Amino acid sequence: MKEIGVTHPRFGLQTFNQEWRNNFNLTASIEQIKSASKILNDNFDYVSFDILYGMNGQSIEEMEIDLEQVISLNTSNIDIYPIDNVMT
């Protein structure tokens, strides 16, 4: 990635919650996420992870756990995005 000029890699983590990971068909394991985080942090000064919130039925506690876990990865940036679940 560095060889092609990447300076700020971004990782679409979305959530650590296994129920939501299953619903969104996110297949990376938590260990794979931690491994990717270490590789990126070891090789880049700025690393960003995306986290989703606002899923229908998600509790404040679930969101807090996601934030605590992503903070523990020691990346330089965390981008938090709302998701709208609207069904007609």
Biopython code that builds the backbone (N, CA, C, O; Angstrom):
import numpy as np
from Bio.PDB.StructureBuilder import StructureBuilder

atoms = [
    (1, "MET", "N", (0.826, -1.193, 0.000)),
    (1, "MET", "CA", (0.000, 0.000, 0.000)),
    (1, "MET", "C", (0.870, 1.258, 0.000)),
    (1, "MET", "O", (0.588, 2.221, -0.713)),
    (2, "LYS", "N", (1.923, 1.235, 0.804)),
    (2, "LYS", "CA", (2.817, 2.396, 0.846)),
    (2, "LYS", "C", (3.466, 2.627, -0.515)),
    (2, "LYS", "O", (3.647, 3.768, -0.939)),
    (3, "GLU", "N", (3.815, 1.531, -1.196)),
    (3, "GLU", "CA", (4.493, 1.638, -2.486)),
    (3, "GLU", "C", (3.641, 2.340, -3.540)),
    (3, "GLU", "O", (4.183, 2.935, -4.472)),
    (4, "ILE", "N", (2.315, 2.281, -3.405)),
    (4, "ILE", "CA", (1.460, 2.953, -4.387)),
    (4, "ILE", "C", (0.987, 4.322, -3.885)),
    (4, "ILE", "O", (0.164, 4.972, -4.532)),
    (5, "GLY", "N", (1.507, 4.758, -2.733)),
    (5, "GLY", "CA", (1.235, 6.102, -2.262)),
    (5, "GLY", "C", (0.173, 6.246, -1.191)),
    (5, "GLY", "O", (-0.207, 7.368, -0.856)),
    (6, "VAL", "N", (-0.316, 5.143, -0.645)),
    (6, "VAL", "CA", (-1.317, 5.238, 0.423)),
    (6, "VAL", "C", (-0.656, 5.826, 1.670)),
    (6, "VAL", "O", (0.414, 5.382, 2.088)),
    (7, "THR", "N", (-1.305, 6.823, 2.252)),
    (7, "THR", "CA", (-0.785, 7.438, 3.478)),
    (7, "THR", "C", (-1.756, 7.327, 4.651)),
    (7, "THR", "O", (-1.340, 7.413, 5.806)),
    (8, "HIS", "N", (-3.046, 7.138, 4.367)),
    (8, "HIS", "CA", (-4.074, 7.093, 5.406)),
    (8, "HIS", "C", (-5.031, 5.923, 5.125)),
    (8, "HIS", "O", (-6.137, 6.148, 4.634)),
    (9, "PRO", "N", (-4.629, 4.681, 5.426)),
    (9, "PRO", "CA", (-5.538, 3.566, 5.155)),
    (9, "PRO", "C", (-6.781, 3.634, 6.042)),
    (9, "PRO", "O", (-6.730, 4.075, 7.190)),
    (10, "ARG", "N", (-7.881, 3.187, 5.477)),
    (10, "ARG", "CA", (-9.176, 3.202, 6.166)),
    (10, "ARG", "C", (-9.731, 1.783, 6.145)),
    (10, "ARG", "O", (-9.701, 1.105, 5.118)),
    (11, "PHE", "N", (-10.237, 1.348, 7.290)),
    (11, "PHE", "CA", (-10.720, -0.018, 7.446)),
    (11, "PHE", "C", (-12.195, 0.034, 7.822)),
    (11, "PHE", "O", (-12.557, 0.655, 8.821)),
    (12, "GLY", "N", (-13.040, -0.607, 7.042)),
    (12, "GLY", "CA", (-14.477, -0.617, 7.305)),
    (12, "GLY", "C", (-14.853, -1.653, 8.350)),
    (12, "GLY", "O", (-15.490, -2.657, 8.033)),
    (13, "LEU", "N", (-14.470, -1.419, 9.564)),
    (13, "LEU", "CA", (-14.741, -2.346, 10.664)),
    (13, "LEU", "C", (-16.239, -2.523, 10.899)),
    (13, "LEU", "O", (-16.715, -3.650, 11.037)),
    (14, "GLN", "N", (-16.969, -1.442, 10.943)),
    (14, "GLN", "CA", (-18.425, -1.356, 11.122)),
    (14, "GLN", "C", (-18.883, -1.656, 12.542)),
    (14, "GLN", "O", (-19.518, -0.803, 13.162)),
    (15, "THR", "N", (-18.584, -2.841, 13.083)),
    (15, "THR", "CA", (-19.009, -3.205, 14.443)),
    (15, "THR", "C", (-18.226, -4.414, 14.922)),
    (15, "THR", "O", (-17.769, -5.230, 14.121)),
    (16, "PHE", "N", (-18.075, -4.522, 16.233)),
    (16, "PHE", "CA", (-17.512, -5.730, 16.828)),
    (16, "PHE", "C", (-18.616, -6.703, 17.234)),
    (16, "PHE", "O", (-18.346, -7.885, 17.451)),
    (17, "ASN", "N", (-19.841, -6.226, 17.339)),
    (17, "ASN", "CA", (-20.962, -7.033, 17.812)),
    (17, "ASN", "C", (-21.248, -8.163, 16.820)),
    (17, "ASN", "O", (-21.561, -7.912, 15.657)),
    (18, "GLN", "N", (-21.138, -9.403, 17.287)),
    (18, "GLN", "CA", (-21.264, -10.550, 16.382)),
    (18, "GLN", "C", (-22.647, -10.652, 15.745)),
    (18, "GLN", "O", (-22.763, -11.072, 14.593)),
    (19, "GLU", "N", (-23.685, -10.278, 16.465)),
    (19, "GLU", "CA", (-25.037, -10.311, 15.887)),
    (19, "GLU", "C", (-25.125, -9.378, 14.683)),
    (19, "GLU", "O", (-25.630, -9.760, 13.627)),
    (20, "TRP", "N", (-24.628, -8.147, 14.852)),
    (20, "TRP", "CA", (-24.665, -7.191, 13.744)),
    (20, "TRP", "C", (-23.699, -7.596, 12.643)),
    (20, "TRP", "O", (-23.999, -7.408, 11.464)),
    (21, "ARG", "N", (-22.544, -8.151, 13.003)),
    (21, "ARG", "CA", (-21.602, -8.628, 11.978)),
    (21, "ARG", "C", (-22.261, -9.703, 11.123)),
    (21, "ARG", "O", (-22.094, -9.724, 9.904)),
    (22, "ASN", "N", (-23.008, -10.591, 11.763)),
    (22, "ASN", "CA", (-23.717, -11.626, 11.008)),
    (22, "ASN", "C", (-24.791, -11.005, 10.111)),
    (22, "ASN", "O", (-24.916, -11.383, 8.946)),
    (23, "ASN", "N", (-25.562, -10.064, 10.640)),
    (23, "ASN", "CA", (-26.615, -9.418, 9.858)),
    (23, "ASN", "C", (-26.063, -8.695, 8.631)),
    (23, "ASN", "O", (-26.703, -8.681, 7.579)),
    (24, "PHE", "N", (-24.876, -8.094, 8.761)),
    (24, "PHE", "CA", (-24.267, -7.359, 7.652)),
    (24, "PHE", "C", (-23.351, -8.244, 6.800)),
    (24, "PHE", "O", (-22.722, -7.772, 5.853)),
    (25, "ASN", "N", (-23.286, -9.532, 7.151)),
    (25, "ASN", "CA", (-22.436, -10.485, 6.432)),
    (25, "ASN", "C", (-20.966, -10.041, 6.439)),
    (25, "ASN", "O", (-20.277, -10.121, 5.423)),
    (26, "LEU", "N", (-20.506, -9.574, 7.596)),
    (26, "LEU", "CA", (-19.107, -9.198, 7.774)),
    (26, "LEU", "C", (-18.360, -10.445, 8.234)),
    (26, "LEU", "O", (-18.617, -10.952, 9.325)),
    (27, "THR", "N", (-17.447, -10.939, 7.418)),
    (27, "THR", "CA", (-16.873, -12.257, 7.650)),
    (27, "THR", "C", (-15.533, -12.259, 8.368)),
    (27, "THR", "O", (-15.094, -13.317, 8.817)),
    (28, "ALA", "N", (-14.874, -11.129, 8.494)),
    (28, "ALA", "CA", (-13.587, -11.102, 9.190)),
    (28, "ALA", "C", (-13.801, -11.412, 10.672)),
    (28, "ALA", "O", (-14.722, -10.894, 11.302)),
    (29, "SER", "N", (-12.939, -12.259, 11.209)),
    (29, "SER", "CA", (-13.019, -12.568, 12.641)),
    (29, "SER", "C", (-12.425, -11.411, 13.442)),
    (29, "SER", "O", (-11.725, -10.559, 12.894)),
    (30, "ILE", "N", (-12.706, -11.392, 14.719)),
    (30, "ILE", "CA", (-12.149, -10.362, 15.605)),
    (30, "ILE", "C", (-10.625, -10.460, 15.601)),
    (30, "ILE", "O", (-9.938, -9.438, 15.611)),
    (31, "GLU", "N", (-10.097, -11.674, 15.586)),
    (31, "GLU", "CA", (-8.640, -11.852, 15.536)),
    (31, "GLU", "C", (-8.063, -11.291, 14.238)),
    (31, "GLU", "O", (-6.987, -10.692, 14.256)),
    (32, "GLN", "N", (-8.753, -11.473, 13.116)),
    (32, "GLN", "CA", (-8.297, -10.907, 11.846)),
    (32, "GLN", "C", (-8.321, -9.379, 11.899)),
    (32, "GLN", "O", (-7.424, -8.720, 11.374)),
    (33, "ILE", "N", (-9.341, -8.827, 12.530)),
    (33, "ILE", "CA", (-9.438, -7.372, 12.676)),
    (33, "ILE", "C", (-8.265, -6.856, 13.509)),
    (33, "ILE", "O", (-7.628, -5.869, 13.140)),
    (34, "LYS", "N", (-7.984, -7.511, 14.613)),
    (34, "LYS", "CA", (-6.871, -7.095, 15.469)),
    (34, "LYS", "C", (-5.544, -7.216, 14.734)),
    (34, "LYS", "O", (-4.675, -6.356, 14.875)),
    (35, "SER", "N", (-5.384, -8.275, 13.954)),
    (35, "SER", "CA", (-4.157, -8.474, 13.178)),
    (35, "SER", "C", (-4.008, -7.380, 12.120)),
    (35, "SER", "O", (-2.922, -6.825, 11.953)),
    (36, "ALA", "N", (-5.089, -7.068, 11.406)),
    (36, "ALA", "CA", (-5.045, -6.006, 10.403)),
    (36, "ALA", "C", (-4.721, -4.670, 11.049)),
    (36, "ALA", "O", (-3.954, -3.881, 10.499)),
    (37, "SER", "N", (-5.297, -4.416, 12.206)),
    (37, "SER", "CA", (-5.034, -3.174, 12.921)),
    (37, "SER", "C", (-3.560, -3.055, 13.275)),
    (37, "SER", "O", (-2.960, -1.995, 13.095)),
    (38, "LYS", "N", (-2.978, -4.124, 13.771)),
    (38, "LYS", "CA", (-1.559, -4.101, 14.133)),
    (38, "LYS", "C", (-0.689, -3.845, 12.910)),
    (38, "LYS", "O", (0.229, -3.026, 12.960)),
    (39, "ILE", "N", (-0.972, -4.538, 11.814)),
    (39, "ILE", "CA", (-0.191, -4.341, 10.591)),
    (39, "ILE", "C", (-0.286, -2.893, 10.117)),
    (39, "ILE", "O", (0.725, -2.275, 9.787)),
    (40, "LEU", "N", (-1.504, -2.356, 10.086)),
    (40, "LEU", "CA", (-1.676, -0.973, 9.632)),
    (40, "LEU", "C", (-1.001, 0.013, 10.572)),
    (40, "LEU", "O", (-0.310, 0.926, 10.119)),
    (41, "ASN", "N", (-1.195, -0.160, 11.878)),
    (41, "ASN", "CA", (-0.585, 0.755, 12.853)),
    (41, "ASN", "C", (0.938, 0.692, 12.818)),
    (41, "ASN", "O", (1.609, 1.700, 13.036)),
    (42, "ASP", "N", (1.480, -0.487, 12.544)),
    (42, "ASP", "CA", (2.939, -0.638, 12.479)),
    (42, "ASP", "C", (3.532, 0.021, 11.236)),
    (42, "ASP", "O", (4.724, 0.324, 11.208)),
    (43, "ASN", "N", (2.716, 0.244, 10.216)),
    (43, "ASN", "CA", (3.237, 0.713, 8.939)),
    (43, "ASN", "C", (2.780, 2.107, 8.511)),
    (43, "ASN", "O", (3.308, 2.662, 7.547)),
    (44, "PHE", "N", (1.815, 2.669, 9.213)),
    (44, "PHE", "CA", (1.287, 3.976, 8.829)),
    (44, "PHE", "C", (1.102, 4.845, 10.067)),
    (44, "PHE", "O", (0.796, 4.347, 11.151)),
    (45, "ASP", "N", (1.291, 6.148, 9.892)),
    (45, "ASP", "CA", (1.088, 7.095, 10.990)),
    (45, "ASP", "C", (-0.387, 7.352, 11.248)),
    (45, "ASP", "O", (-0.785, 7.609, 12.384)),
    (46, "TYR", "N", (-1.195, 7.285, 10.207)),
    (46, "TYR", "CA", (-2.627, 7.578, 10.312)),
    (46, "TYR", "C", (-3.431, 6.396, 9.800)),
    (46, "TYR", "O", (-3.291, 5.994, 8.645)),
    (47, "VAL", "N", (-4.270, 5.844, 10.658)),
    (47, "VAL", "CA", (-5.130, 4.716, 10.311)),
    (47, "VAL", "C", (-6.532, 5.050, 10.805)),
    (47, "VAL", "O", (-6.704, 5.530, 11.925)),
    (48, "SER", "N", (-7.528, 4.793, 9.968)),
    (48, "SER", "CA", (-8.900, 5.112, 10.322)),
    (48, "SER", "C", (-9.783, 3.874, 10.252)),
    (48, "SER", "O", (-9.665, 3.062, 9.335)),
    (49, "PHE", "N", (-10.658, 3.743, 11.220)),
    (49, "PHE", "CA", (-11.656, 2.675, 11.238)),
    (49, "PHE", "C", (-13.039, 3.292, 11.191)),
    (49, "PHE", "O", (-13.301, 4.309, 11.831)),
    (50, "ASP", "N", (-13.919, 2.668, 10.427)),
    (50, "ASP", "CA", (-15.316, 3.098, 10.349)),
    (50, "ASP", "C", (-16.158, 2.263, 11.300)),
    (50, "ASP", "O", (-16.037, 1.038, 11.330)),
    (51, "ILE", "N", (-17.013, 2.923, 12.077)),
    (51, "ILE", "CA", (-17.947, 2.263, 12.975)),
    (51, "ILE", "C", (-19.356, 2.755, 12.637)),
    (51, "ILE", "O", (-19.569, 3.946, 12.411)),
    (52, "LEU", "N", (-20.298, 1.837, 12.605)),
    (52, "LEU", "CA", (-21.706, 2.179, 12.374)),
    (52, "LEU", "C", (-22.446, 2.227, 13.708)),
    (52, "LEU", "O", (-22.096, 1.529, 14.659)),
    (53, "TYR", "N", (-23.471, 3.065, 13.753)),
    (53, "TYR", "CA", (-24.351, 3.079, 14.918)),
    (53, "TYR", "C", (-25.771, 3.384, 14.456)),
    (53, "TYR", "O", (-25.995, 3.816, 13.326)),
    (54, "GLY", "N", (-26.705, 3.152, 15.340)),
    (54, "GLY", "CA", (-28.095, 3.493, 15.050)),
    (54, "GLY", "C", (-28.884, 2.385, 14.392)),
    (54, "GLY", "O", (-29.955, 2.626, 13.836)),
    (55, "MET", "N", (-28.360, 1.160, 14.451)),
    (55, "MET", "CA", (-29.110, 0.047, 13.898)),
    (55, "MET", "C", (-30.379, -0.163, 14.714)),
    (55, "MET", "O", (-30.376, 0.028, 15.930)),
    (56, "ASN", "N", (-31.447, -0.551, 14.061)),
    (56, "ASN", "CA", (-32.721, -0.780, 14.729)),
    (56, "ASN", "C", (-32.555, -1.830, 15.823)),
    (56, "ASN", "O", (-32.272, -2.994, 15.540)),
    (57, "GLY", "N", (-32.732, -1.414, 17.062)),
    (57, "GLY", "CA", (-32.595, -2.326, 18.192)),
    (57, "GLY", "C", (-31.249, -2.258, 18.890)),
    (57, "GLY", "O", (-31.074, -2.877, 19.939)),
    (58, "GLN", "N", (-30.296, -1.522, 18.338)),
    (58, "GLN", "CA", (-28.989, -1.400, 18.987)),
    (58, "GLN", "C", (-29.128, -0.578, 20.258)),
    (58, "GLN", "O", (-29.759, 0.478, 20.258)),
    (59, "SER", "N", (-28.536, -1.068, 21.339)),
    (59, "SER", "CA", (-28.601, -0.336, 22.608)),
    (59, "SER", "C", (-27.403, 0.610, 22.732)),
    (59, "SER", "O", (-26.395, 0.466, 22.039)),
    (60, "ILE", "N", (-27.546, 1.570, 23.629)),
    (60, "ILE", "CA", (-26.441, 2.485, 23.941)),
    (60, "ILE", "C", (-25.244, 1.686, 24.447)),
    (60, "ILE", "O", (-24.101, 1.990, 24.107)),
    (61, "GLU", "N", (-25.508, 0.671, 25.253)),
    (61, "GLU", "CA", (-24.426, -0.156, 25.799)),
    (61, "GLU", "C", (-23.667, -0.866, 24.682)),
    (61, "GLU", "O", (-22.440, -0.953, 24.730)),
    (62, "GLU", "N", (-24.386, -1.377, 23.673)),
    (62, "GLU", "CA", (-23.722, -2.039, 22.544)),
    (62, "GLU", "C", (-22.825, -1.048, 21.799)),
    (62, "GLU", "O", (-21.710, -1.386, 21.402)),
    (63, "MET", "N", (-23.312, 0.153, 21.616)),
    (63, "MET", "CA", (-22.530, 1.174, 20.932)),
    (63, "MET", "C", (-21.290, 1.542, 21.754)),
    (63, "MET", "O", (-20.207, 1.714, 21.196)),
    (64, "GLU", "N", (-21.445, 1.662, 23.066)),
    (64, "GLU", "CA", (-20.310, 1.975, 23.938)),
    (64, "GLU", "C", (-19.260, 0.875, 23.880)),
    (64, "GLU", "O", (-18.064, 1.165, 23.863)),
    (65, "ILE", "N", (-19.689, -0.382, 23.850)),
    (65, "ILE", "CA", (-18.750, -1.511, 23.766)),
    (65, "ILE", "C", (-17.979, -1.450, 22.457)),
    (65, "ILE", "O", (-16.763, -1.639, 22.444)),
    (66, "ASP", "N", (-18.682, -1.185, 21.340)),
    (66, "ASP", "CA", (-18.002, -1.034, 20.054)),
    (66, "ASP", "C", (-16.935, 0.052, 20.129)),
    (66, "ASP", "O", (-15.808, -0.146, 19.676)),
    (67, "LEU", "N", (-17.291, 1.197, 20.702)),
    (67, "LEU", "CA", (-16.342, 2.315, 20.784)),
    (67, "LEU", "C", (-15.148, 1.967, 21.666)),
    (67, "LEU", "O", (-14.011, 2.287, 21.320)),
    (68, "GLU", "N", (-15.392, 1.319, 22.799)),
    (68, "GLU", "CA", (-14.292, 0.916, 23.684)),
    (68, "GLU", "C", (-13.355, -0.044, 22.966)),
    (68, "GLU", "O", (-12.135, 0.058, 23.095)),
    (69, "GLN", "N", (-13.929, -0.979, 22.208)),
    (69, "GLN", "CA", (-13.091, -1.965, 21.524)),
    (69, "GLN", "C", (-12.284, -1.337, 20.394)),
    (69, "GLN", "O", (-11.115, -1.675, 20.208)),
    (70, "VAL", "N", (-12.892, -0.428, 19.640)),
    (70, "VAL", "CA", (-12.141, 0.198, 18.553)),
    (70, "VAL", "C", (-11.068, 1.138, 19.110)),
    (70, "VAL", "O", (-9.989, 1.247, 18.528)),
    (71, "ILE", "N", (-11.342, 1.809, 20.209)),
    (71, "ILE", "CA", (-10.333, 2.661, 20.853)),
    (71, "ILE", "C", (-9.137, 1.818, 21.294)),
    (71, "ILE", "O", (-7.996, 2.273, 21.216)),
    (72, "SER", "N", (-9.391, 0.596, 21.754)),
    (72, "SER", "CA", (-8.309, -0.274, 22.221)),
    (72, "SER", "C", (-7.362, -0.685, 21.097)),
    (72, "SER", "O", (-6.267, -1.177, 21.368)),
    (73, "LEU", "N", (-7.767, -0.491, 19.828)),
    (73, "LEU", "CA", (-6.895, -0.827, 18.698)),
    (73, "LEU", "C", (-5.830, 0.245, 18.457)),
    (73, "LEU", "O", (-4.917, 0.043, 17.657)),
    (74, "ASN", "N", (-5.945, 1.384, 19.146)),
    (74, "ASN", "CA", (-4.941, 2.455, 19.108)),
    (74, "ASN", "C", (-4.726, 3.053, 17.724)),
    (74, "ASN", "O", (-3.602, 3.410, 17.373)),
    (75, "THR", "N", (-5.777, 3.164, 16.945)),
    (75, "THR", "CA", (-5.643, 3.829, 15.652)),
    (75, "THR", "C", (-5.719, 5.337, 15.848)),
    (75, "THR", "O", (-6.163, 5.820, 16.890)),
    (76, "SER", "N", (-5.282, 6.066, 14.838)),
    (76, "SER", "CA", (-5.257, 7.523, 14.967)),
    (76, "SER", "C", (-6.638, 8.151, 14.785)),
    (76, "SER", "O", (-6.899, 9.227, 15.321)),
    (77, "ASN", "N", (-7.521, 7.497, 14.040)),
    (77, "ASN", "CA", (-8.835, 8.071, 13.762)),
    (77, "ASN", "C", (-9.920, 6.996, 13.840)),
    (77, "ASN", "O", (-9.692, 5.832, 13.508)),
    (78, "ILE", "N", (-11.101, 7.417, 14.286)),
    (78, "ILE", "CA", (-12.293, 6.568, 14.255)),
    (78, "ILE", "C", (-13.403, 7.412, 13.650)),
    (78, "ILE", "O", (-13.741, 8.474, 14.172)),
    (79, "ASP", "N", (-13.963, 6.941, 12.560)),
    (79, "ASP", "CA", (-15.090, 7.634, 11.931)),
    (79, "ASP", "C", (-16.359, 6.879, 12.267)),
    (79, "ASP", "O", (-16.441, 5.667, 12.071)),
    (80, "ILE", "N", (-17.351, 7.599, 12.774)),
    (80, "ILE", "CA", (-18.597, 6.989, 13.246)),
    (80, "ILE", "C", (-19.739, 7.473, 12.374)),
    (80, "ILE", "O", (-19.966, 8.675, 12.232)),
    (81, "TYR", "N", (-20.456, 6.522, 11.790)),
    (81, "TYR", "CA", (-21.527, 6.841, 10.846)),
    (81, "TYR", "C", (-22.856, 6.258, 11.297)),
    (81, "TYR", "O", (-22.915, 5.118, 11.758)),
    (82, "PRO", "N", (-23.921, 7.035, 11.164)),
    (82, "PRO", "CA", (-25.253, 6.483, 11.448)),
    (82, "PRO", "C", (-25.715, 5.613, 10.278)),
    (82, "PRO", "O", (-25.380, 5.871, 9.123)),
    (83, "ILE", "N", (-26.475, 4.598, 10.596)),
    (83, "ILE", "CA", (-27.081, 3.790, 9.557)),
    (83, "ILE", "C", (-28.596, 3.930, 9.702)),
    (83, "ILE", "O", (-29.129, 3.856, 10.809)),
    (84, "ASP", "N", (-29.268, 4.127, 8.604)),
    (84, "ASP", "CA", (-30.714, 4.258, 8.616)),
    (84, "ASP", "C", (-31.333, 2.955, 8.114)),
    (84, "ASP", "O", (-31.085, 2.525, 6.988)),
    (85, "ASN", "N", (-32.131, 2.345, 8.965)),
    (85, "ASN", "CA", (-32.838, 1.127, 8.586)),
    (85, "ASN", "C", (-34.295, 1.488, 8.344)),
    (85, "ASN", "O", (-35.110, 1.453, 9.265)),
    (86, "VAL", "N", (-34.614, 1.826, 7.134)),
    (86, "VAL", "CA", (-35.985, 2.192, 6.792)),
    (86, "VAL", "C", (-36.531, 1.122, 5.876)),
    (86, "VAL", "O", (-35.921, 0.796, 4.857)),
    (87, "MET", "N", (-37.675, 0.575, 6.233)),
    (87, "MET", "CA", (-38.309, -0.454, 5.406)),
    (87, "MET", "C", (-39.681, 0.040, 4.999)),
    (87, "MET", "O", (-40.383, 0.667, 5.792)),
    (88, "THR", "N", (-40.058, -0.236, 3.785)),
    (88, "THR", "CA", (-41.398, 0.147, 3.324)),
    (88, "THR", "C", (-42.215, -1.089, 3.057)),
    (88, "THR", "O", (-43.376, -0.989, 2.660)),
]
sb = StructureBuilder()
sb.init_structure("model")
sb.init_model(0)
sb.init_chain("A")
sb.init_seg("    ")
for serial, (resi, resn, name, xyz) in enumerate(atoms, 1):
    if name == "N":
        sb.init_residue(resn, " ", resi, " ")
    sb.init_atom(name, np.array(xyz, "f"), 0.0, 1.0, " ", f" {name:<3s}", serial, name[0])
structure = sb.get_structure()
